[in-house]
Amino acid sequence: MQLKNIIRTCGLFLIIVFGIGIAQSQQQTGNLKGTVSDNQGQQLPGVLITITSPVMTGERVQVTNAEGRYRFLELPPGNYELTAELEGFATVKRTNIRIQLGQTITVDIAMTVSTMEELE
C-alpha cells in the first residue's frame, strides 16, 4: 500500500513539474504577423520584410507569400522595427512595435508605388 502511494505521489509531482515547464516555455516569446498590400488593397507577394531589435542578435528576414502574408515566430519580448521593401514601391518602416510574452501582434502594411525620384 505504501509503495503505491509513493508511486502515485511521484507521478503527480512529475505531471505538475512537466506542466509548469510547458506553460513557462510557451510564454517566453511572442509573435509578429501581418499582410502586405498595395494602396488598392491587392496583396503583394515577394515583399522583403526585415525586423530588428536591441533584444535580438542581428536581424530576421522573411519574404511575403503568395497571399502577401508574413510571420515571425518566437521573438524575445521587446521593441522592434519592421521594414518592408519591394522594387517599384516606396520602402515602409514601422517602429516601436512592442512584442510581449505569449502575444501575437498583427502589423499590416500598405505600400505605395514609388515615384521616379524615389527610384533614383
C-alpha positions as CSV (number, residue, x, y, z in Angstrom):
1,M,0.0,0.0,0.0
2,Q,2.8,2.4,0.9
3,L,4.7,1.8,-2.4
4,K,1.5,2.6,-4.3
5,N,1.2,5.9,-2.6
6,I,4.8,6.8,-3.2
7,I,4.5,6.0,-6.9
8,R,1.2,8.0,-7.1
9,T,2.9,11.0,-5.4
10,C,5.9,10.8,-7.6
11,G,3.7,10.6,-10.7
12,L,1.7,13.6,-9.6
13,F,4.8,15.5,-8.9
14,L,6.2,14.8,-12.4
15,I,3.0,15.8,-14.0
16,I,3.0,19.1,-12.1
17,V,6.6,19.9,-12.9
18,F,6.2,19.0,-16.6
19,G,3.0,21.1,-16.8
20,I,4.8,24.1,-15.3
21,G,7.7,23.7,-17.7
22,I,5.4,23.6,-20.7
23,A,3.5,26.7,-19.5
24,Q,6.6,28.7,-18.9
25,S,8.2,27.7,-22.2
26,Q,5.1,28.9,-24.1
27,Q,5.3,32.3,-22.6
28,Q,8.9,33.2,-23.1
29,T,8.4,34.7,-26.6
30,G,5.9,36.5,-28.8
31,N,5.0,36.5,-32.5
32,L,4.6,39.1,-35.2
33,K,2.5,38.6,-38.3
34,G,0.8,40.7,-41.0
35,T,-0.3,41.1,-44.6
36,V,1.3,43.5,-47.1
37,S,-0.8,45.0,-49.8
38,D,-0.7,47.9,-52.2
39,N,-2.7,51.1,-51.8
40,Q,-5.5,49.4,-53.8
41,G,-5.8,46.6,-51.3
42,Q,-4.2,43.9,-53.5
43,Q,-1.9,41.6,-51.6
44,L,1.8,41.8,-52.5
45,P,3.9,38.6,-52.7
46,G,7.6,38.8,-52.7
47,V,8.0,41.7,-50.3
48,L,11.2,41.6,-48.2
49,I,10.3,42.0,-44.5
50,T,13.1,42.7,-42.1
51,I,12.8,43.1,-38.3
52,T,15.5,44.3,-35.9
53,S,15.6,44.9,-32.2
54,P,18.1,45.6,-29.5
55,V,16.9,42.3,-27.8
56,M,18.0,40.2,-30.9
57,T,21.4,39.5,-32.4
58,G,21.3,40.6,-36.0
59,E,18.1,40.7,-37.9
60,R,15.4,38.3,-39.2
61,V,14.2,38.4,-42.7
62,Q,11.0,36.9,-44.4
63,V,9.5,37.2,-47.8
64,T,5.7,37.5,-48.1
65,N,4.0,34.5,-49.5
66,A,1.5,34.4,-52.5
67,E,-1.2,36.0,-50.3
68,G,1.1,38.8,-49.1
69,R,1.5,37.3,-45.6
70,Y,4.5,37.1,-43.4
71,R,5.2,36.0,-39.8
72,F,8.0,35.9,-37.3
73,L,7.7,33.3,-34.5
74,E,9.4,33.1,-31.1
75,L,10.6,36.6,-30.8
76,P,12.0,37.7,-27.5
77,P,9.9,40.4,-25.7
78,G,10.9,43.9,-26.6
79,N,10.6,46.8,-29.1
80,Y,11.0,46.0,-32.8
81,E,11.5,47.9,-36.1
82,L,10.0,46.4,-39.2
83,T,11.0,47.4,-42.8
84,A,9.1,46.3,-46.0
85,E,10.8,46.6,-49.3
86,L,9.7,45.7,-52.9
87,E,11.1,47.0,-56.2
88,G,8.8,49.7,-57.6
89,F,7.3,50.5,-54.2
90,A,8.4,53.0,-51.5
91,T,10.1,51.4,-48.5
92,V,7.9,51.3,-45.4
93,K,9.3,51.4,-41.9
94,R,7.3,50.7,-38.7
95,T,9.0,51.5,-35.4
96,N,8.2,50.9,-31.7
97,I,6.4,47.6,-32.3
98,R,6.1,46.1,-28.8
99,I,6.2,42.3,-28.5
100,Q,5.1,40.9,-25.2
101,L,5.2,37.4,-23.7
102,G,2.7,35.0,-25.3
103,Q,1.3,37.7,-27.5
104,T,0.9,37.7,-31.3
105,I,1.0,41.2,-32.8
106,T,-0.5,41.9,-36.3
107,V,1.1,44.7,-38.3
108,D,-0.5,45.1,-41.7
109,I,1.3,47.2,-44.3
110,A,0.1,49.2,-47.2
111,M,2.8,50.1,-49.8
112,T,2.6,52.8,-52.4
113,V,4.2,52.8,-55.8
114,S,7.5,54.7,-55.9
115,T,7.8,58.0,-57.8
116,M,10.7,58.4,-60.3
117,E,12.6,60.5,-57.7
118,E,12.5,57.6,-55.1
119,L,13.7,55.1,-57.7
120,E,16.9,57.1,-58.5
